[in-house]
Amino acid sequence: MFSSSHHDEAVKQILATYSTLKFSPPPSQWTILASIFLTNTTAQVSNVKIISIATGTKCLPTSRYPLHGEALHDSHAEILARRGVVRWVLDEIIRETEGGYPKSEWISRQPEGGKYALKDDGKLCLYVSTVPCGDASTRYLAAFQDPEMAALKDSQHTG
């Protein structure tokens, strides 16, 4: 099983990778960082492969919309990281199907149906530097409010 200390090591690698990028937010501004990475669940030593890393914002204010549509105005870091994963998966499939490349150590073709999947010892993980927005964060936010208000935000609450 992949322990939390392995996850801590993965986050350290993600942050180290981010720090090498030429991008950084202007002073007094911040961005959300998301990364999708693979781990080998049977390895004794931490085996982490960062396959996608992205920064983004929840949305661009209307006053900052580009006049000619030359920029995304809704670019969540998680969505951009997911797009990177899709690209990586397609590249790995090409490695598996075309000659001249070493076989992927992370995915393989399934015997039935010809579909591709992560190998049994691979685990796909997501890191996001802040709580996601929307329904994914309401239970977290409810934990910091009085019980009556928290009950309104708890998606599991049926009363």
Summary of the structure (lengths in Angstrom):
residues: 159
radius of gyration: 19.6
end to end distance: 38.0
largest distance: 62.6
contacts: 366
relative contact order: 0.15
helix: 35%
strand: 21%
